[in-house]
């Protein structure tokens, strides 16, 4: 999920006979802004859109089952919708990519990663409605509800990622490096969930 600029070391021009200092290794960036846009687009198509669709579809299902937006079963069902959207979107996207573009993709590893991400999405998806309910219940302005959803869902997603590293035997165990990567990803996911506050009918006056 997280992407990093790749570098390679290129030796500087060989010094003249008069030079007294050794040549230095100079890092040269080989990834571009276009690469980062590609990664962002892949995340959006394979996870964010499917997660949003899964949550919305499951909220309609929960409503049809007679559960309201303040009921615990509603929270769990919408979390399940988020889970399903992420694992289906992630696995389906990379299966299609493997079949049409990149045969080197390891589908076993892809599905395992999708399960890990989907588990974290369940946590944030189930938490979204009660978090929004809380802030709306104290008559907080839209910006406060937005920030509260960002922080709350981001923390829940982060908790899910870290728990998954302990639960799933195929995941690398927790260390400082993946702590930073998980926190960065969780902040991004929290921001994405916050934008869904704008779709709440409570803000659609008229």
C-alpha positions as CSV (number, residue, x, y, z in Angstrom):
1,X,0.0,0.0,0.0
2,X,2.6,2.5,1.0
3,X,4.9,3.4,-1.8
4,X,8.5,4.7,-1.6
5,X,10.8,6.4,-4.0
6,X,13.3,3.9,-5.2
7,X,17.0,4.9,-5.5
8,X,20.1,3.6,-7.0
9,X,23.7,4.6,-6.3
10,X,25.7,6.1,-9.2
11,X,29.4,6.8,-8.8
12,X,30.5,10.3,-9.5
13,X,32.9,11.0,-12.3
14,X,36.4,9.7,-11.5
15,X,38.5,12.4,-9.9
16,X,41.6,13.8,-11.6
17,X,45.1,13.0,-10.4
18,X,45.1,16.2,-8.4
19,X,42.0,15.4,-6.5
20,X,42.5,14.4,-2.9
21,X,39.0,13.2,-1.9
22,X,37.4,9.9,-2.9
23,X,34.4,9.8,-5.2
24,X,31.0,10.0,-3.5
25,X,27.9,7.9,-4.1
26,X,25.1,10.1,-5.3
27,X,21.4,8.8,-5.0
28,X,19.4,9.3,-8.1
29,X,15.6,9.0,-7.9
30,X,14.2,6.7,-10.5
31,X,10.5,6.8,-9.5
32,X,8.3,9.7,-10.7
33,X,5.3,11.6,-9.7
34,X,3.4,9.6,-12.4
35,X,4.3,6.4,-10.5
36,X,2.7,7.8,-7.3
37,X,-0.4,8.7,-9.2
38,X,-0.7,5.2,-10.5
39,X,-0.4,3.8,-7.0
40,X,-3.0,6.2,-5.7
41,X,-5.3,5.3,-8.6
42,X,-4.9,1.6,-7.9
43,X,-5.7,2.1,-4.2
44,X,-8.8,4.1,-5.1
45,X,-10.1,1.6,-7.6
46,X,-9.3,-1.6,-5.7
47,X,-10.1,-0.5,-2.2
48,X,-11.7,2.9,-1.5
49,X,-14.5,2.7,-4.0
50,X,-15.3,-1.0,-3.2
51,X,-15.3,-0.2,0.5
52,X,-17.6,2.7,0.1
53,X,-19.9,0.7,-2.1
54,X,-19.9,-2.3,0.4
55,X,-20.7,0.0,3.3
56,X,-23.5,1.7,1.6
57,X,-25.0,-1.6,0.2
58,X,-24.8,-3.2,3.7
59,X,-26.4,-0.1,5.3
60,X,-29.4,-0.6,3.0
61,X,-29.4,-4.3,3.9
62,X,-29.4,-3.5,7.6
63,X,-32.1,-0.9,7.2
64,X,-34.2,-3.5,5.3
65,X,-33.7,-5.9,8.3
66,X,-35.2,-3.3,10.6
67,X,-32.0,-2.0,12.2
68,X,-31.6,1.7,12.6
69,X,-28.4,3.8,12.5
70,X,-28.1,3.7,16.3
71,X,-28.3,-0.1,16.6
72,X,-25.2,-2.3,17.2
73,X,-26.2,-4.9,14.5
74,X,-26.3,-1.9,12.0
75,X,-22.7,-1.1,13.0
76,X,-21.6,-4.7,12.6
77,X,-23.4,-5.2,9.3
78,X,-21.9,-2.1,7.8
79,X,-18.5,-3.1,9.0
80,X,-19.0,-6.4,7.3
81,X,-19.9,-4.5,4.1
82,X,-16.6,-2.6,4.3
83,X,-14.8,-5.9,4.9
84,X,-16.4,-7.5,1.8
85,X,-15.8,-4.5,-0.4
86,X,-12.1,-4.4,0.4
87,X,-11.3,-8.1,0.1
88,X,-13.3,-8.5,-3.1
89,X,-12.0,-5.2,-4.6
90,X,-8.4,-5.9,-3.8
91,X,-8.3,-9.5,-4.8
92,X,-10.4,-8.9,-7.9
93,X,-8.4,-6.0,-9.1
94,X,-5.1,-7.8,-8.8
95,X,-6.5,-11.0,-10.3
96,X,-7.5,-9.0,-13.4
97,X,-4.2,-7.2,-13.5
98,X,-2.3,-10.6,-13.3
99,X,-4.4,-12.0,-16.1
100,X,-4.0,-9.0,-18.4
101,X,-0.8,-7.1,-17.5
102,X,1.5,-8.5,-14.8
103,X,1.8,-12.3,-14.6
104,X,4.3,-12.1,-11.8
105,X,1.6,-11.2,-9.2
106,X,1.4,-13.8,-6.5
107,X,-2.3,-14.3,-5.9
108,X,-1.8,-16.2,-2.6
109,X,0.1,-13.2,-1.2
110,X,-2.4,-10.8,-2.7
111,X,-5.4,-12.5,-1.1
112,X,-3.6,-12.7,2.3
113,X,-2.9,-9.0,2.2
114,X,-6.5,-8.3,1.2
115,X,-7.7,-10.3,4.2
116,X,-5.5,-8.2,6.5
117,X,-6.6,-4.9,5.0
118,X,-10.3,-6.0,5.0
119,X,-10.1,-6.9,8.7
120,X,-8.8,-3.4,9.4
121,X,-11.6,-2.0,7.2
122,X,-14.2,-3.9,9.2
123,X,-13.0,-2.0,12.3
124,X,-13.2,1.4,10.8
125,X,-16.4,0.6,8.9
126,X,-18.2,-0.6,12.0
127,X,-17.0,2.5,13.9
128,X,-18.0,5.1,11.3
129,X,-21.7,5.4,12.2
130,X,-21.3,5.5,16.0
131,X,-18.5,8.0,15.7
132,X,-20.7,10.2,13.5
133,X,-23.7,9.6,15.8
134,X,-21.7,10.9,18.7
135,X,-20.6,14.1,17.1
136,X,-24.0,14.8,15.7
137,X,-25.5,14.0,19.0
138,X,-23.7,16.9,20.7
139,X,-24.6,19.2,17.8
140,X,-21.1,19.6,16.6
141,X,-20.6,21.5,13.4
142,X,-19.8,19.7,10.1
143,X,-16.1,20.4,10.4
144,X,-15.9,18.8,13.9
145,X,-17.9,15.7,12.7
146,X,-15.5,15.5,9.7
147,X,-12.4,15.7,11.9
148,X,-13.9,13.3,14.5
149,X,-14.6,10.7,11.8
150,X,-11.1,11.2,10.4
151,X,-9.4,10.7,13.7
152,X,-11.7,8.0,15.0
153,X,-11.9,5.8,11.9
154,X,-8.2,6.3,11.3
155,X,-7.4,5.0,14.8
156,X,-9.8,2.1,14.4
157,X,-8.2,1.1,11.1
158,X,-4.7,1.4,12.7
159,X,-5.8,-0.8,15.5
160,X,-7.1,-3.4,13.0
161,X,-3.8,-3.3,11.1
162,X,-1.7,-3.8,14.2
163,X,-4.0,-6.6,15.6
164,X,-3.9,-8.3,12.2
165,X,-0.1,-8.5,12.4
166,X,-0.4,-10.4,15.7
167,X,-3.3,-12.6,14.6
168,X,-2.5,-13.6,11.0
169,X,0.6,-15.9,10.8
170,X,1.4,-14.8,7.2
171,X,1.8,-11.1,8.2
172,X,5.2,-9.7,9.1
173,X,5.3,-9.1,12.9
174,X,5.1,-5.6,14.3
175,X,8.2,-3.5,14.3
176,X,9.0,0.2,14.2
177,X,9.3,0.4,10.4
178,X,5.8,-1.1,9.7
179,X,4.4,0.9,12.6
180,X,5.2,4.1,10.7
181,X,3.8,2.6,7.5
182,X,0.6,1.4,9.2
183,X,0.1,4.8,10.8
184,X,0.6,6.6,7.5
185,X,-1.9,4.3,5.7
186,X,-4.4,4.7,8.6
187,X,-4.2,8.5,8.4
188,X,-5.1,8.3,4.7
189,X,-7.9,5.9,5.2
190,X,-9.3,8.0,8.1
191,X,-9.3,11.0,5.7
192,X,-11.1,9.0,3.1
193,X,-13.8,7.9,5.5
194,X,-14.3,11.4,6.7
195,X,-15.3,12.6,3.3
196,X,-18.3,10.2,3.5
197,X,-19.7,12.5,6.3
198,X,-20.7,14.8,3.4
199,X,-23.0,12.1,2.1
200,X,-25.0,12.0,5.3
201,X,-28.6,13.0,4.8
202,X,-28.4,15.1,8.0
203,X,-26.5,17.7,5.9
204,X,-28.8,17.5,2.8
205,X,-31.2,20.3,3.8
206,X,-33.7,21.1,1.0
